[in-house]
Amino acid sequence: MAGSPLSAPRTMRARWYLQVDKYGKSINEVCEIFGISKKTYYKWYNLDNGHDSRKYVSRKDHPKLKLTPKIRLVIYKAKIKYTYGLYNHTSKTNKLWLYTF
């Protein structure tokens, strides 16, 4: 969304923070002055101050996931034993197959 007409320029955001920090205005007042919502203010404040909500967060497996680690190991051992499929036991990528899911 950076660079789009909907994103707030860095200089504009700096004015928001200056009003709150230096001049002691409340966030409600700043949002009314600049015509933004509090949600927008806090979104940009968190992004600019290192509280990036877009960082990678490992998520839990879906509850209906059928390929559990135990089943994945069974499949991996069968691939090594019977060498079915594109990757056989001599392939270097076969060792990484277990971790690609």
PyMOL commands that set and color helices and strands:
alter all, ss='L'
color gray80, all
select helices_A, chain A and resi 10-21+27-34+38-48+69-82+93-97
alter helices_A, ss='H'
color red, helices_A
deselect
rebuild
show_as cartoon
